[in-house]
Structures are given as structure tokens and as C-alpha cells.
Amino acid sequence: MKFKLSITLLLSVLSMGPVHAKTSGQPNILLIYVDDMGYGDLACYGSKTETPQIDKLAAEGICFTNYLSASNVCSPSRAAVLTGHYPQRVGLPVCPNGKDPLWNEHVGLPLSEVTLAEVLKPQGYATAAFGKWHLGEPELYGPLKQGFDRYVGSLYNFPVGKPNVWLHNDEPQGKIMFSQAHQKLTDATISFMNEQQQAKKPFFIYLAHYLVHGPWSPNKQFCTDAEWASYQKKKGRMNPKVLPAMVRELDHHVGQVMAALKSLGIEDDTIVIFASDNGPWLPAGSAEPFSEGKYSTMEGGHRVPAMIRWPGHFPAGQVSDEMVSALDLMPTIAAATGSSLPEDRRYDGYDLLPLLSQNKKQSPRQEFFYYNGLSLEAVRRGPWKLHLPRKNDNAVYWALGKGGYKNLTHPVLNHLPDDLAEKKDVTQEHPEQTDALQKMAAQARKELGDWDQDGSDRPANAYPGNLNQPHFIKKRRKK
């Protein structure tokens, strides 16, 4: 698989010498979670857009070519990364809407779930969430109710050409435009790191960028002349031609935060994780060499850029082709910080520390379930992926009119190492793999459910209706 790292940068990192594990203190945790970034949107993953700061982070840590987001859309993905559970297990397989009272009441991250922030707080961590939340109405499901000491940001996406309310904790600070939000997040992050360094407290920061999600209103300094001219011509409308400018701006802000870690003298004591929430919104981004993107259970919707850096613990300059997932971040961070996970629930993630430290060569994750809303659409074990039969009438609302299989009457088997774009059906050549994956799907349905059945692990705030096709979405379609 194509993967590019700067040779000069890689050699300079490797010349630092062998890895020696450090034993003093608890590591800080910085989780940089970006929005709608595709596998092919970064230079270190083959893009023509230059991203020197993120490339540097990649060269100083471990990059993943086989990292799977738990969902192909925003909210379910965020619920999974903060809980270590498939979104179906926590009752958030779809996105909060904000317009329907019943939906608002039931569609959010339940307070009964234990978030990563709540796992770390007993270990003395100061916790902050900066940026996009999108996990339910704030008075019911807001970040301050989910273990975070501080919140700065706007809870939802920015509309095209209009401002959003900016919050500090629960207090509105006026309204700002999309283009103003990114530096504010960076400033809040650096300020919080500085405060905790002075207080000698370890910190966990969940930095959930709005970039590179629309509305793609760039700041001029990150645009080429052609991009800026295109933006001015189509101002107030979604314009995919300025996406490279948004990627460059994100890179700039990652660089600012990494420079702050260094100036504070804590870059070696901080685990930095960078990952996207789901695949790209097409046609703007790139999921190459995979098919499709956001909203789809093809690889382009789930396989996204991801990297992790912890000097002295994880070897630098490594590229891992092992299958891992956003679901694995919570158990891994818990293990790295000596934190305990609750024993009254099942986790869908695995502790990756043995893999990351190279004590083990194979990932503990060998299976993955591709849900689209309530619908189980595909199952994977190792290199084999099976697309399951489905009807378009039962699809989740955001998938209608998007990519992916629609009315699939028979299972389709792909061998991913030979077929990254999922174009060649090999069910006839490998019936044993098809049978095994169908059995896995049946077991997943029993536990996590499907569009036509509830799973045994039913969340406490379960919505009393069809999450795939809510009534207010249907009404909107008829108009």
C-alpha cells in the first residue's frame, strides 16, 4: 500500500537512538480528533497537499494504514472513541438532530456510559474537551456532564455563511464564524496545557477540530491565489476546491500545539493521538486507494488516517499495517495511564500497548463490524470482508442517494490485501470464509442488533422508534 514519509525527516528521527522506556510520572493525553478527513488527504498518506507538521508527527510516531473508525459519520464515531464501545451498544448509532423533542431526549451519549475523561479523573487528570461535541443536547448530554472539567467551543457544526454560538463551559461568549474557530481551539488547548503544567497535574485534552468538515470558509493565508479566487467567487456556498486550504490550516494548528508541548518541556511526557472521525465528504476529500467515503461502509468510509506518538515508549518512524480501531483507544489509554475500566460492561476495544511497544507483532483486533446507523452492512475478519444482503428501503436516512451497495441480494466477499477498492467478489472461490463471516454477523446481530431487531445489549436511553428513518426526516423528504 502506498505510504509516504519524508526520508530526511525519518532518518533524523531514527538517528535519535534506541527507545528507552520511561518510568516516572503519568503521561499527558492529547487526542486530536479531526472531522471528515479522508485517508488520502495528508501528504504522508500520498496527498499532493503539503502537511509538514502532521508529517513530522507521523515520522516521530507510529502511523496506521489499517485504522478503522467505528462509524462512517460524526456522532457515532465520537461516542465510540470516548467509550470504547460500538455506537450501537451505547444507543448513539445516528446523529443528534436538535429539532425534534423526542429525538433530543433519547439520541445522545447516555450519562450511564463511562467516558475516557471519567476513567482518567480518578488518576488525578485534569480533563478538557475543545471543539465539536455533537453527542446530544448540552442540558442532557453535554461535556461537563461526561467527566470534562472544561469545555470551549461550539457544540455542533457551523452552518454555511452563518455564525455559531461559542461557549466557555456552559456560558455563551457571543457568536463567531467558522474561520475564527480554529485558532480559538488552539489557544484554549495551549492555555489548558500551560495551566496544568504549572499545577503539576497530568491532563487529558480531547481536541475535536471542526476542520476539515464544511463549510470550508478558509483564512486567506492558507490559500493559493487560485483557491482564494475560487472561494471569493462562491462565497457562502460549499466549495470543494478550497479543501486543500483547510487541510493546510489544520496542519498549521497541529504544529502550534506540538510546538507548545515542546516549549513546556512535556513533549516526551505526552501521548499524542491524531485520527479522523470518518472518511471524507465526497467529492471534496480523498479516500484513495479505497472506494467511496463518508456515509458508506466501503473502506473509504471507515479507513482513515491515524497516528500515535509517545517518545521513549513507542518506536519512531514506524508504519503499521495491523488492523486497529478507534474502539481500541480507550483501553489502550487506560493501560498506559494505569487507569481501571469498569468491570460491569463489555468493551469492544483492545489494549494495543503490546503492539505499539513492539512486544507483539500482531494486533489483538482481528474482527470489525461495519454498521450504518442501525444496519449491519459488512463484517471483517483479518483480510476478509463480507458485504451483507440489504434493501435500500431499510437504509439509514443519510445513506439514501449516497454510495455503497443499495439492494444487495447476496453476500459479497472481498480479500482486501488484493482488492482495496472492493471490486472483486470472491464468494465462489472461498465459501468457507463466507460461511464463517455470516456466522459472525449473526452473533453481532444478537448482541448489537440490526435494522429489524434489538440487540441483547440494549442501551438505557433507547429511542422508541426507528432511528434509521425518523418521522421528521420522512416529512422533510416529502416536501
C-alpha positions in Angstrom: 0.0 0.0 0.0 1.3 3.5 -0.9 2.5 5.3 2.2 4.9 8.2 2.1 7.2 9.6 4.8 9.8 12.2 4.3 13.1 10.2 4.1 15.1 13.1 5.6 12.7 13.5 8.4 12.5 9.8 9.1 16.3 9.4 9.2 16.6 12.4 11.6 14.1 10.7 13.9 15.7 7.3 13.8 19.1 8.9 14.5 18.0 9.8 17.9 18.9 6.3 19.0 17.1 3.3 20.6 13.9 3.5 22.5 14.2 3.5 26.3 11.0 3.2 28.3 10.5 5.9 30.9 9.0 5.1 34.3 8.4 8.4 36.1 5.1 10.2 36.1 1.8 9.8 34.3 1.6 10.7 30.6 -0.5 13.5 29.4 -3.0 12.6 26.8 -3.7 14.8 23.7 -6.3 13.3 21.4 -6.6 15.3 18.2 -9.8 14.2 16.5 -10.4 15.8 13.1 -13.5 15.9 11.1 -14.2 14.3 7.7 -10.5 13.8 6.8 -10.0 11.1 4.2 -7.3 8.5 4.0 -5.7 10.3 1.0 -5.9 13.9 2.4 -2.5 14.1 4.1 0.9 14.3 2.4 2.2 11.4 4.5 -0.6 9.3 3.1 0.1 10.3 -0.5 -1.7 13.6 -0.9 -0.2 16.5 -3.0 -1.3 18.9 -0.3 1.7 19.7 1.9 1.2 18.9 5.6 4.7 19.2 7.1 3.6 19.4 10.8 1.4 16.3 10.6 4.1 14.6 8.6 6.5 15.3 11.4 4.1 13.9 13.9 3.8 10.8 11.7 7.6 10.4 11.4 8.0 10.7 15.2 5.5 8.0 16.0 3.5 5.1 14.5 1.3 5.6 11.5 -1.5 3.2 10.8 -2.6 2.1 7.3 -5.4 -0.1 8.7 -7.1 2.1 11.3 -10.9 1.8 11.3 -13.2 4.5 12.6 -16.1 2.9 14.5 -18.6 4.7 12.2 -18.8 6.5 8.9 -20.4 9.6 10.4 -19.7 12.1 13.1 -21.7 11.4 16.3 -21.5 7.6 16.4 -17.7 7.8 15.8 -17.3 10.3 18.7 -19.4 8.2 21.0 -17.2 5.2 20.2 -13.8 6.9 20.7 -14.9 8.2 24.1 -16.3 5.0 25.4 -14.6 2.1 23.7 -18.0 0.7 22.6 -19.6 0.3 19.2 -22.2 3.1 18.9 -25.0 0.6 18.8 -24.1 -0.6 22.3 -24.4 3.0 23.7 -27.6 3.9 21.8 -26.0 6.5 19.6 -25.8 4.9 16.1 -27.1 8.1 14.5 -26.5 11.9 14.8 -28.4 14.2 17.2 -30.7 16.5 15.2 -31.6 19.2 17.6 -35.1 19.7 16.0 -37.3 17.0 17.4 -38.1 16.8 21.2 -38.3 13.0 21.4 -35.1 12.7 19.3 -33.3 15.2 21.5 -34.3 13.3 24.7 -33.2 9.9 23.5 -30.4 10.5 21.0 -27.3 11.4 23.0 -24.4 9.8 24.9 -26.1 8.3 28.0 -24.8 9.6 31.3 -24.6 5.9 32.4 -21.7 5.5 30.0 -18.2 5.9 31.4 -16.2 8.2 29.2 -12.4 8.3 28.8 -12.5 11.5 30.8 -14.3 9.8 33.7 -11.8 6.9 33.6 -8.8 9.3 33.9 -10.1 11.6 36.6 -9.6 9.2 39.5 -5.9 9.1 38.4 -5.7 12.9 39.1 -6.1 14.0 35.5 -7.5 17.4 34.6 -9.8 17.0 31.6 -10.9 19.3 28.8 -13.0 19.0 25.6 -12.4 21.6 23.0 -14.4 21.9 19.8 -17.1 19.8 18.2 -19.2 17.8 20.7 -22.2 16.5 18.7 -23.1 13.9 21.3 -26.5 15.3 22.3 -28.2 18.3 23.7 -26.0 20.1 26.2 -28.5 20.2 29.1 -28.9 16.4 28.9 -25.6 15.1 27.4 -23.1 18.0 27.5 -19.4 17.6 28.0 -19.5 18.9 31.6 -21.8 16.1 32.4 -19.5 13.5 30.9 -16.4 14.0 33.0 -14.8 17.0 31.4 -13.7 19.9 33.7 -13.7 22.4 30.9 -15.3 22.9 27.6 -14.6 25.6 24.9 -16.2 25.5 21.5 -19.4 25.3 19.6 -21.2 22.1 20.2 -22.3 21.4 16.6 -21.2 22.0 13.0 -21.1 25.5 11.6 -23.7 26.5 9.0 -22.6 27.8 5.7 -22.1 31.6 5.9 -23.5 32.0 9.4 -22.1 32.1 12.9 -22.4 29.7 15.8 -22.7 30.4 19.5 -19.3 30.0 21.2 -19.2 28.5 24.7 -16.9 28.6 27.6 -18.2 25.7 29.7 -22.0 26.5 29.7 -21.6 30.2 29.2 -22.2 31.8 25.8 -19.4 34.1 24.6 -21.1 35.5 21.6 -21.2 34.2 18.1 -18.2 33.5 15.8 -17.7 32.4 12.2 -16.2 29.0 11.2 -12.9 30.7 10.1 -12.5 32.1 13.6 -13.0 28.9 15.5 -9.7 27.1 14.8 -7.3 29.5 16.4 -9.6 29.7 19.4 -9.4 26.0 19.8 -5.6 26.1 19.6 -5.3 28.9 22.1 -7.7 27.1 24.5 -5.6 23.9 24.2 -2.3 25.7 24.8 -3.7 27.6 27.7 -5.0 24.5 29.4 -1.7 22.7 28.9 0.2 25.6 30.5 -2.2 25.7 33.5 -1.8 22.0 34.2 1.9 22.1 33.8 2.1 24.9 36.4 -0.2 22.9 38.7 1.9 19.8 38.1 -1.2 17.8 37.0 -1.5 15.4 34.2 -4.0 16.3 31.6 -6.4 14.8 29.0 -7.4 17.0 26.2 -10.0 15.9 23.6 -9.3 18.4 20.8 -12.1 17.9 18.4 -11.4 20.1 15.4 -14.1 21.4 13.1 -11.6 21.0 10.3 -11.9 19.7 7.6 -15.7 19.5 7.7 -17.6 22.1 5.7 -18.5 24.9 5.3 -14.9 25.3 4.1 -14.5 29.0 4.8 -10.7 29.4 4.7 -8.4 32.0 6.0 -6.6 33.7 3.2 -3.1 32.9 4.5 -3.6 29.2 3.8 -5.0 29.6 0.3 -3.2 29.6 -3.0 -4.2 32.6 -5.2 -6.4 30.2 -7.3 -8.1 28.8 -4.2 -8.8 32.2 -2.7 -10.3 33.4 -6.0 -12.5 30.4 -6.2 -13.6 30.9 -2.6 -14.5 34.6 -3.2 -16.4 33.6 -6.4 -18.5 31.1 -4.5 -18.6 32.7 -1.1 -21.5 31.4 1.0 -21.6 28.1 -0.8 -19.9 24.8 -0.3 -16.8 24.8 -2.5 -14.7 21.6 -2.6 -11.9 23.5 -4.4 -10.8 25.1 -1.1 -10.4 21.9 0.8 -6.6 21.8 0.4 -6.5 25.2 2.2 -8.5 23.7 5.1 -6.0 20.8 5.3 -3.1 23.3 5.4 -4.8 25.3 8.1 -5.3 22.1 10.2 -1.7 21.3 9.7 -0.7 24.8 11.0 -2.7 24.3 14.2 -1.3 20.9 14.9 2.1 22.4 14.5 1.2 25.2 17.0 0.1 22.7 19.6 3.1 20.4 19.2 5.4 23.4 19.5 3.7 24.3 22.7 4.3 20.8 24.1 8.0 21.3 23.3 8.2 24.7 24.8 6.6 23.5 28.0 9.1 20.6 28.2 6.4 17.9 28.1 6.5 16.6 24.6 8.2 13.4 25.7 5.7 13.0 28.5 2.6 13.3 26.3 0.8 10.7 24.3 -0.4 12.4 21.1 -3.0 10.7 19.0 -4.2 12.0 15.7 -7.2 10.5 13.9 -10.2 11.3 11.7 -13.7 10.6 12.8 -14.7 9.1 9.4 -14.0 9.2 5.8 -14.2 12.2 3.5 -17.2 14.1 2.3 -17.0 13.4 -1.4 -16.2 14.8 -3.9 -14.1 17.2 -1.8 -11.7 14.8 0.0 -9.9 11.7 -1.0 -10.1 8.2 0.4 -7.7 6.8 -2.2 -6.9 3.9 -2.7 -10.2 2.9 -1.2 -13.7 3.2 -2.6 -16.3 5.9 -1.5 -16.2 7.9 1.7 -18.4 9.3 4.5 -21.8 7.6 4.8 -20.6 4.4 3.3 -19.5 1.1 4.7 -16.9 0.6 1.9 -13.4 1.0 3.3 -13.3 4.7 2.3 -16.0 5.5 4.9 -14.1 3.8 7.8 -10.4 3.6 7.0 -8.9 6.9 7.9 -5.5 8.5 8.7 -4.3 7.8 12.3 -1.0 8.1 14.2 0.2 7.9 17.7 3.4 9.3 19.3 4.9 8.7 22.7 8.7 9.1 22.7 10.6 6.6 24.8 7.7 4.1 24.7 6.7 3.7 21.1 9.4 3.5 18.4 9.5 6.4 16.0 9.2 6.2 12.2 7.1 3.1 12.1 4.2 2.2 9.7 1.8 -0.4 11.0 -0.4 -2.4 8.6 -2.1 -4.2 11.5 -5.9 -3.7 11.9 -6.8 -1.4 14.8 -9.8 0.8 15.5 -10.9 3.9 17.3 -12.6 1.5 19.7 -9.1 0.5 20.9 -8.0 3.9 22.0 -9.8 3.9 25.4 -8.5 0.5 26.6 -5.0 1.5 25.3 -5.0 4.8 27.1 -6.4 3.2 30.3 -3.5 0.7 30.2 -0.9 3.4 29.5 -2.1 5.5 32.5 -2.7 2.7 34.9 -6.4 3.5 34.9 -9.1 0.9 35.6 -12.0 0.3 33.2 -15.4 -0.5 34.8 -16.0 -4.2 35.1 -19.8 -4.1 34.8 -19.8 -3.8 31.0 -18.2 -5.3 27.9 -15.7 -3.3 25.9 -15.4 -3.6 22.1 -11.8 -2.2 22.1 -8.5 -3.9 22.8 -5.3 -2.8 24.6 -2.8 -2.0 21.9 0.2 -1.3 24.1 1.9 -4.7 23.3 1.6 -3.9 19.6 2.7 -0.3 19.9 5.7 -1.1 22.0 6.6 -3.9 19.5 6.4 -6.6 22.2 3.9 -8.2 19.9 3.8 -8.1 16.1 0.1 -8.9 15.6 -2.8 -6.7 16.6 -5.3 -8.2 19.1 -8.0 -6.9 16.8 -8.9 -9.4 14.1 -12.6 -8.6 13.6 -14.7 -5.5 12.8 -18.4 -4.8 12.3 -19.4 -2.2 9.8 -22.7 -0.6 10.9 -24.5 2.1 9.0 -27.0 3.5 11.5 -28.9 0.5 12.9 -27.9 -1.6 9.9 -25.1 -4.2 10.0 -23.8 -3.9 6.4 -20.5 -5.7 6.5 -18.3 -7.9 8.6 -14.5 -8.3 8.6 -12.1 -10.9 10.0 -8.4 -10.4 9.2 -8.1 -9.7 5.5 -11.6 -10.9 4.6 -14.6 -8.6 4.4 -18.1 -9.7 3.7 -20.8 -7.2 2.5 -24.2 -8.4 3.7 -27.5 -8.5 1.8 -29.6 -5.4 2.3 -32.5 -3.4 0.9 -32.4 0.3 0.2 -35.8 0.8 1.9 -34.3 -0.2 5.2 -31.2 2.0 5.0 -30.3 4.8 7.4 -31.5 8.2 6.3 -28.1 9.7 5.4 -27.2 6.7 3.1 -30.0 7.3 0.7 -28.6 8.7 -2.5 -25.1 8.1 -1.3 -22.6 5.4 -2.4 -22.3 1.8 -1.4 -24.5 -1.2 -2.2 -28.2 -0.5 -2.3 -30.3 -3.6 -3.0 -27.8 -6.4 -2.4 -29.5 -9.8 -2.8 -26.4 -11.9 -2.0 -23.3 -11.6 0.1 -20.2 -10.2 -1.5 -16.7 -11.3 -0.3 -13.6 -9.2 -0.8 -10.0 -10.1 0.0 -8.7 -6.6 1.0 -5.0 -7.0 0.5 -5.6 -7.8 -3.2 -8.7 -5.7 -3.6 -8.5 -2.4 -1.7 -11.3 -0.9 -3.8 -13.6 -3.8 -3.1 -14.3 -4.6 -6.7 -13.8 -8.3 -6.9 -16.4 -10.7 -5.4 -14.6 -14.0 -4.4 -17.5 -15.7 -2.6 -17.4 -18.6 -5.0 -13.7 -19.2 -4.6 -13.9 -19.0 -0.8 -17.2 -20.4 0.6 -15.6 -21.2 3.9 -14.8 -17.6 4.6 -18.3 -16.5 3.5 -19.8 -19.0 5.9 -17.6 -18.0 8.8 -18.3 -14.3 8.3 -22.0 -14.9 8.1 -21.9 -16.7 11.5 -20.0 -13.7 12.9 -22.7 -11.4 11.6 -25.5 -13.5 13.2 -23.7 -13.3 16.5 -23.3 -9.5 16.2 -27.0 -9.1 15.5 -27.9 -10.9 18.6 -25.8 -8.7 20.7 -25.8 -5.3 18.9 -28.9 -5.6 16.8 -29.8 -4.7 13.2 -32.3 -2.5 11.5 -35.1 -5.1 12.2 -34.1 -6.3 15.6 -32.9 -5.1 19.0 -29.7 -6.4 20.4 -29.4 -8.0 23.8 -27.2 -5.1 25.0 -29.9 -2.5 24.7 -28.9 1.0 25.9 -30.7 2.7 28.7 -32.0 5.6 26.7 -33.1 3.6 23.7 -35.2 5.7 21.2 -38.8 4.4 21.0 -38.9 4.4 17.2 -36.9 3.7 14.0 -33.5 5.5 14.2 -32.8 4.7 10.6 -35.9 6.5 9.4 -37.2 9.0 11.9 -40.5 10.6 11.2 -39.2 14.2 10.9 -36.7 13.1 8.2 -39.5 11.4 6.3 -41.6 14.6 6.4 -38.6 16.5 5.1 -38.3 14.1 2.1 -42.0 14.6 1.2 -41.6 18.3 0.9 
